[in-house]
């Protein structure tokens, strides 16, 4: 999941290093019907992984799930990227592509799997909704975003209270390790887009995603082998179906839709997806898995969303002295 495209900066590694800040704020006109269709589609595609991940890790080890997901997505996206000529531009940026692969895929995919072994899919999705909060802090710390004014600081505080409500009300002592795993996923999902929208901003999106997924399939292969189920036929069919859905629909198709949406409406409007897909995950967790709508969800989720919205809005420029 690439979420929260924040600030487009100059690429220090790629062959072309133009500044593309207009891509971030230059297409904020009315969203087209196609834009809304892509947005709604992506809201579902990135809202359902928590459901299928919960099903998959019920029978398979997280490394096996990550390998299967990445391998399937890479098999589908690499030929598409090659046909479009989107693989060659990725090669000169390989150090940053490796870093992006770790931050955006390797760490979050595995940590989400470990988290959902103990936590509900609904709670995991709501914890991941804190990505904009962490992203806002990282962009400011790296001097890539607007200053943190009173409104944005208030948003960060409100969001932190929301996360605290989710953890304090719904999490038991034995689940704190799972919460920490979800926290690492949040950090990865916040750092990945920073790399994608700064040092890797010139790369074609599908090519970047294809290579990143392929790299993750390679380095998770040995871990998948050592954690493979024995016997394989003891694994229920629904677990393999869940892995297939995660790879084909939630990764390969979702990345294609994501970059089409960015091209249609710009990165700024695309960030709104971060606020919608957790709600989809909660609805599916309740309707399909029979998960409960807890007090922590009722109290914490609105606070996390409100805090994220306030914390990621652009700062209002300060008035000059004497104005």
C-alpha positions in Angstrom: 0.0 0.0 0.0 1.5 3.3 -1.1 -0.4 5.9 0.8 0.1 9.6 1.7 2.2 11.0 -1.3 3.4 14.1 0.4 6.1 16.3 -1.1 7.8 16.0 -4.4 11.4 16.9 -4.2 14.5 16.8 -6.4 15.9 13.3 -7.1 19.5 12.9 -6.1 20.1 9.6 -7.8 17.9 9.2 -10.8 19.1 10.4 -14.2 16.4 13.1 -14.4 16.1 15.4 -11.4 13.4 17.9 -12.2 11.2 19.3 -9.5 7.6 18.2 -9.9 5.9 20.0 -7.1 3.1 20.9 -9.5 2.1 17.2 -9.5 1.2 17.6 -5.8 -0.8 20.7 -5.8 -1.4 21.4 -9.5 -4.5 19.3 -10.1 -7.0 20.1 -7.4 -9.9 20.8 -9.8 -13.1 18.9 -9.6 -12.7 15.1 -9.6 -14.0 13.5 -12.7 -16.4 10.5 -12.9 -13.4 8.3 -13.7 -11.6 9.7 -10.8 -14.4 8.8 -8.4 -14.6 5.3 -9.9 -10.9 4.8 -9.4 -11.1 6.2 -5.9 -14.0 3.9 -4.8 -12.3 0.9 -6.4 -9.1 1.6 -4.6 -10.9 2.1 -1.3 -12.2 -1.4 -1.6 -8.9 -2.9 -2.9 -7.0 -1.5 0.0 -9.7 -2.1 2.6 -10.0 -5.8 2.0 -6.4 -6.9 2.7 -6.9 -7.0 6.4 -9.8 -9.5 6.1 -7.9 -11.8 3.8 -4.7 -11.4 5.8 -6.5 -12.6 8.9 -7.7 -15.6 7.0 -4.3 -16.4 5.6 -2.3 -16.1 8.8 -4.8 -18.4 10.6 -3.1 -21.3 8.7 0.1 -20.0 7.2 3.2 -18.3 8.7 3.5 -14.6 7.9 6.7 -15.0 5.8 4.9 -17.6 3.6 2.0 -15.2 3.1 4.3 -12.3 2.2 6.2 -14.5 -0.3 3.1 -15.8 -1.9 1.6 -12.3 -2.1 4.7 -10.6 -3.5 5.5 -13.5 -6.0 2.0 -13.5 -7.5 1.9 -9.7 -7.8 5.4 -9.6 -9.3 4.6 -12.3 -11.9 1.7 -10.1 -13.1 3.3 -6.7 -12.9 6.8 -7.3 -14.2 5.7 -8.3 -17.7 3.4 -5.3 -17.8 6.1 -2.9 -16.7 8.5 -4.5 -19.2 6.0 -4.0 -22.0 5.6 -0.4 -21.1 9.4 0.2 -20.9 9.2 1.0 -17.2 11.9 -1.4 -15.9 15.0 0.2 -17.3 14.5 3.6 -15.6 14.4 1.8 -12.2 17.9 0.3 -12.5 20.0 3.5 -11.9 18.1 4.1 -8.6 18.6 0.6 -7.2 19.9 1.7 -3.7 16.8 3.8 -3.1 14.6 1.1 -4.7 15.9 -1.4 -2.2 15.2 1.1 0.7 11.7 1.6 -0.7 11.1 -2.1 -1.0 12.0 -2.6 2.7 10.0 0.3 4.0 6.9 0.0 1.9 6.6 -3.8 1.5 9.0 -6.0 3.4 8.4 -4.6 6.9 4.7 -3.7 6.7 3.5 -6.9 5.0 5.3 -9.1 7.5 4.5 -7.0 10.6 0.8 -6.9 9.6 0.8 -10.7 9.4 2.3 -11.0 12.9 -0.1 -8.4 14.3 -3.2 -10.1 12.9 -2.2 -13.4 14.5 -3.4 -11.8 17.8 -5.3 -8.7 16.9 -8.6 -8.5 15.0 -8.5 -7.3 11.4 -10.6 -4.3 12.4 -8.3 -3.1 15.2 -5.2 -3.7 13.0 -6.7 -1.6 10.2 -7.5 1.2 12.6 -4.0 1.2 14.0 -2.7 1.5 10.5 -4.9 4.6 10.0 -2.3 6.4 12.1 0.0 6.5 9.0 -0.8 10.1 8.1 0.1 11.2 11.7 3.6 9.5 11.5 4.0 10.8 7.9 3.3 14.3 9.0 6.0 14.1 11.7 8.5 12.5 9.4 8.0 15.1 6.6 8.5 17.9 9.1 11.5 16.3 10.7 13.1 15.9 7.3 12.1 19.5 6.4 10.0 18.2 3.4 6.6 19.6 4.5 4.9 22.7 5.9 5.6 23.9 9.4 3.6 22.3 12.2 1.3 25.2 13.2 -1.3 25.1 16.0 -3.9 23.4 13.9 -1.6 20.6 12.8 -0.1 20.2 16.3 -3.7 19.9 17.6 -4.3 17.2 14.9 -1.3 15.2 16.0 -2.4 15.4 19.6 -6.0 14.4 18.8 -4.7 11.5 16.7 -2.4 10.3 19.4 -5.4 10.3 21.8 -7.3 8.2 19.3 -4.5 5.7 19.0 -4.2 5.6 22.8 -8.0 4.9 23.1 -7.7 2.1 20.6 -4.8 0.5 22.4 -5.9 1.3 26.0 -9.5 0.0 25.6 -9.2 -2.9 23.1 -5.7 -4.3 23.7 -4.9 -6.8 26.4 -1.4 -7.1 28.0 -0.5 -10.1 25.9 -1.2 -8.3 22.7 1.2 -5.5 23.1 3.8 -7.2 21.0 1.3 -7.4 18.2 0.6 -3.6 18.6 4.3 -3.0 18.4 4.4 -5.0 15.1 1.5 -2.9 13.8 3.5 0.2 14.9 6.5 -1.0 12.7 4.1 -1.4 9.8 2.8 2.2 10.3 6.4 3.5 10.3 7.2 1.6 7.1 4.0 2.8 5.4 4.9 6.4 6.4 8.5 6.2 5.2 7.9 4.4 1.9 5.9 7.2 0.3 8.6 9.7 1.3 11.1 7.8 -0.7 8.6 7.3 -3.6 7.7 11.0 -3.8 11.2 12.5 -3.3 14.3 10.6 -4.4 12.2 8.2 -6.6 9.7 10.7 -7.9 10.9 10.4 -11.5 10.4 6.7 -11.7 7.3 5.1 -13.4 5.0 3.9 -10.7 4.2 0.4 -12.1 7.8 -0.3 -12.8 8.8 0.7 -9.3 6.1 -1.4 -7.7 6.9 -4.4 -9.9 10.6 -4.4 -9.0 9.9 -3.8 -5.3 7.5 -6.7 -5.2 9.9 -8.9 -7.1 12.7 -8.1 -4.7 10.5 -9.0 -1.8 9.5 -12.3 -3.3 13.2 -13.1 -3.7 14.3 -12.3 -0.2 11.3 -13.8 1.5 11.7 -17.1 -0.5 14.1 -18.8 2.0 11.9 -17.7 5.0 8.9 -19.1 3.2 10.7 -22.4 2.7 11.6 -22.7 6.3 8.1 -21.8 7.5 6.2 -23.8 4.9 3.4 -25.9 6.2 3.8 -29.6 6.5 1.9 -31.3 5.1 0.8 -28.7 2.5 -2.5 -30.4 2.0 -3.4 -29.8 5.6 -3.8 -26.1 4.8 -7.4 -25.2 4.1 -8.3 -24.0 0.6 -9.5 -20.7 2.0 -6.0 -19.8 3.2 -4.5 -20.3 -0.3 -7.4 -18.3 -1.8 -6.7 -15.5 0.6 -3.0 -15.4 -0.4 -4.1 -15.3 -4.1 -6.5 -12.4 -3.4 -3.8 -10.6 -1.6 -1.3 -11.0 -4.4 -3.5 -10.6 -7.5 -6.2 -8.1 -6.3 -4.8 -6.3 -3.3 -1.3 -5.9 -4.7 -1.0 -6.1 -8.5 -4.4 -4.7 -9.4 -4.4 -2.2 -6.5 -1.0 -0.7 -7.6 -2.3 -0.3 -11.2 -5.4 1.4 -9.9 -3.4 3.5 -7.5 -1.1 5.0 -10.1 -4.1 5.5 -12.5 -5.8 7.5 -9.7 -2.7 9.6 -9.1 -2.5 10.4 -12.8 -6.2 11.3 -12.8 -6.6 13.4 -9.7 -3.0 14.1 -8.4 -1.3 12.8 -5.3 -3.0 15.4 -3.0 -6.5 14.1 -3.5 -5.3 10.5 -3.5 -4.2 10.8 0.1 -7.9 10.8 1.1 -7.8 7.0 0.5 -6.0 6.7 3.8 -9.1 7.8 5.7 -11.5 5.5 3.8 -10.0 2.1 3.6 -9.9 1.5 7.4 -13.6 2.0 7.5 -14.0 -0.6 4.7 -11.8 -3.0 6.8 -13.9 -2.5 9.9 -17.1 -3.2 8.0 -15.7 -6.4 6.5 -14.3 -7.5 9.8 -17.7 -7.2 11.5 -19.8 -8.5 8.6 -17.6 -11.4 7.4 -15.5 -12.4 10.4 -18.0 -11.5 13.1 -15.7 -9.1 14.9 -17.2 -6.8 17.5 -17.6 -3.1 17.2 -15.8 -2.3 20.5 -15.8 0.9 22.6 -12.2 1.4 21.5 -13.3 1.5 17.8 -16.2 3.8 18.6 -14.0 6.3 20.5 -10.6 5.9 18.9 -11.4 5.7 15.2 -13.1 9.1 14.8 -10.2 10.7 16.8 -7.6 9.1 14.6 -9.3 10.2 11.4 -9.9 13.8 12.7 -6.3 14.0 13.9 -4.9 12.7 10.6 -7.0 15.2 8.6 -5.9 18.1 10.7 -2.3 17.1 10.9 -1.9 16.6 7.1 -3.6 19.8 5.9 -1.4 22.4 4.5 -0.3 25.1 6.9 -1.7 28.6 6.4 1.2 30.9 5.7 1.9 33.3 8.5 1.0 36.9 7.8 3.9 39.3 7.4 4.7 41.7 10.2 2.5 44.8 10.0 -0.1 43.2 7.8 
